[in-house]
Amino acid sequence: MPRMVVDNETSLVSEHYAVIYAPRQDRKRFPENCVEIHTTLDEAIEASDPDNHRHPAKVYGPSRSSEGLMLYYLIHWL
């Protein structure tokens, strides 16, 4: 993943706990329709379902891509 610049003065792009639909866990960025944001770590873990490819993670975003998509960048899998 390219190093993301974090601006602590704004809340436009920030870190979140999430559940990501990911059949393969080797990707580093995900479109917003594959990401479900959760308030806490416990909520993300509880909402996960690895058997159906829904994995808990910590992500950074959303950020608009050059193609116009809103993306979340993987920080790490939980």
QUIQUIRA-V879710 format. One record per residue. RES is the residue in one small letter. SS is DSSP state (A for helix, B for strand, O for the rest). D_LAST is the distance of its C-alpha to the last C-alpha in Angstrom with 2 decimals. Layout:
res=RES ss=SS d_last=D_LAST
res=RES ss=SS d_last=D_LAST
This chain:
res=m ss=O d_last=17.09
res=p ss=O d_last=20.08
res=r ss=O d_last=19.83
res=m ss=O d_last=19.63
res=v ss=O d_last=22.13
res=v ss=O d_last=20.98
res=d ss=O d_last=23.88
res=n ss=O d_last=23.44
res=e ss=O d_last=26.75
res=t ss=O d_last=25.54
res=s ss=O d_last=22.87
res=l ss=O d_last=23.31
res=v ss=O d_last=20.10
res=s ss=B d_last=17.23
res=e ss=B d_last=13.52
res=h ss=B d_last=11.90
res=y ss=B d_last=9.04
res=a ss=B d_last=9.45
res=v ss=B d_last=9.58
res=i ss=B d_last=10.86
res=y ss=B d_last=13.64
res=a ss=O d_last=13.48
res=p ss=O d_last=15.81
res=r ss=O d_last=15.05
res=q ss=O d_last=11.83
res=d ss=O d_last=14.12
res=r ss=O d_last=14.78
res=k ss=O d_last=14.02
res=r ss=B d_last=15.52
res=f ss=B d_last=15.85
res=p ss=B d_last=18.79
res=e ss=A d_last=18.56
res=n ss=A d_last=19.59
res=c ss=A d_last=16.35
res=v ss=B d_last=14.18
res=e ss=B d_last=14.23
res=i ss=B d_last=13.71
res=h ss=B d_last=12.97
res=t ss=O d_last=14.37
res=t ss=O d_last=12.02
res=l ss=A d_last=8.54
res=d ss=A d_last=10.39
res=e ss=A d_last=11.88
res=a ss=A d_last=8.95
res=i ss=A d_last=7.76
res=e ss=A d_last=11.53
res=a ss=A d_last=12.30
res=s ss=O d_last=10.17
res=d ss=B d_last=12.55
res=p ss=A d_last=11.67
res=d ss=A d_last=15.45
res=n ss=A d_last=16.17
res=h ss=O d_last=13.67
res=r ss=B d_last=11.64
res=h ss=B d_last=7.89
res=p ss=B d_last=5.43
res=a ss=B d_last=4.88
res=k ss=B d_last=6.90
res=v ss=B d_last=10.32
res=y ss=B d_last=13.86
res=g ss=B d_last=16.84
res=p ss=B d_last=18.89
res=s ss=B d_last=21.23
res=r ss=B d_last=24.27
res=s ss=O d_last=24.72
res=s ss=O d_last=28.20
res=e ss=O d_last=28.55
res=g ss=O d_last=28.10
res=l ss=O d_last=24.73
res=m ss=B d_last=22.11
res=l ss=B d_last=18.92
res=y ss=B d_last=15.38
res=y ss=B d_last=14.04
res=l ss=B d_last=10.56
res=i ss=B d_last=9.59
res=h ss=B d_last=6.40
res=w ss=B d_last=3.81
res=l ss=O d_last=0.00
